Amino acid sequence: MCEHSLDELGPLPALLAHQSGDVVPIVTPVGDKMWLVREYALGRLVLTDKRFSRAEAVRPDAPKLNDAQPVPDSIMSMDGSDHARLRRIIAGTFTTGRVAAMAPSIEQLVDRHLDAVEAYGPGADLIDGLAAPLPLAVLCSLLGVPQEDGDRFRGWVEVLFDISTRSPREKARHRLELTRYMRSLIGRKRLRPEEDLLTALIGAHDREELSMAELVTMGLALLMAGYETTVGQIGVAVLALLPDTAARDELRARPDRLAPTVEELLRLSPSTPVSFPRIALEAVTLGSVTIQAGEGVTVSLLDANRDGKTFPDAAMLEPDRRGAGHLTFGHGPHRCPGAALARLQVQIVVERLLSRFPAVRIAPVDDPVVWKEGLGTRGLSRLAVAW
């Protein structure tokens, strides 16, 4: 397998550039001071230790990583029993068995999108033709969002994930539109319940297991986080695989290598390079640094995934790698609940793409690879391919 260097990962957040050391001070894009944890073991500690609080990180006076942080009543912003309560409500949807049962429908979606890519011909954009519409269709089906609302939702979400080029007023307007839409959809679901996650969440609200605000926020959080991060992960995983002819040849010869190869692609190139920040509730020693109470800490998932102490030859794609798991989906109580679903989509895309187009490669056209700018996640806006 070939080496996958950081230089191939496209633009990275400025706070990750030219850093060295296990725990380093940074100034965030919004001008706040914070600590960046780059070492794997220390990163896992921050993501699991109760002395580091997500709830405190969304307080108005807390240091911020950017202006795309979740609201206080989001599952991503809670600690302890409140977080566990919301987590339990959705846990059944993302069990291994239920996610595996979605594979046939996802395969059909991928094949349909690849039909359109093939019909377009060499030079087709794999992001617009596959990576973007697939997660949106999967999430809309899972939650019960009408497919015809997908394009409108996609536009809203891309604005809210933009951390540099949109005005606060524009973001507030789109956030309000999203909230109004979700409340309207909840009202329609009450009149016509269906077999979907949003109907199940309404049932939980009726049993007083979550408030109306939590219900609305939960629906939006699952759609927004599950969409943007999965689009990014599909794009960066495919981009990393295209020049690695050894990995592609092995995948075609040995389909059983699909799952471990995708795990390595996820490790090497996470679409979310840093974790949501946390606030230290007391003084905590991390390596050679003592984090004081009230100070912010974020984990570089990208650097932790390439920590040579945990992953020997960390820049190499090694499907036979054993030992610690990567942090692309986080770790501990706040580990992404939809990790299995995102992983499944990447696996199916890689398998179907290489099966349909064994010689797929970056197209010889102007600007075949274009990275999104100004987002809290990493991803491509264009990936033109030929075969």
Buried (B, 14 or more C-beta within 10 A) or exposed (E): BBEBEBEBBBEBBEBBEEEEEBBBEBEBBEEBEBBBBBBBBBBBBBBBBEBBBBBBBBEEEBBBBBBBBBBBBBBBBBBEEBBEBBBEBBEEBBEEEEBEEBEEEBBEBBEEBBEEBBEEEBEBBBBBBBBBBBBBBBBBBBBBBEEEEBEEBBEBBBBBBBBEEBEEEEBEBBBEBBBEBBEEBBEEBEEEBEEBBBBBBBEBBEEEBBEEEBBBBBBBBBBBBBBBBBBBBBBBBBBBBBEBEEBBEBBEEEEEBBEBBBBBBBBBBBBBBBBBBBBBBEEBEBBEBEBEEBBBBBBBBBBBBBBEEBBEEBBBBBBEBEEBBBBBBBBBBBEBBBBBBBBBBBBBBBBBBBEBBEEBBBBEEEEBBBBBEBBBBBBBBBBBBBB
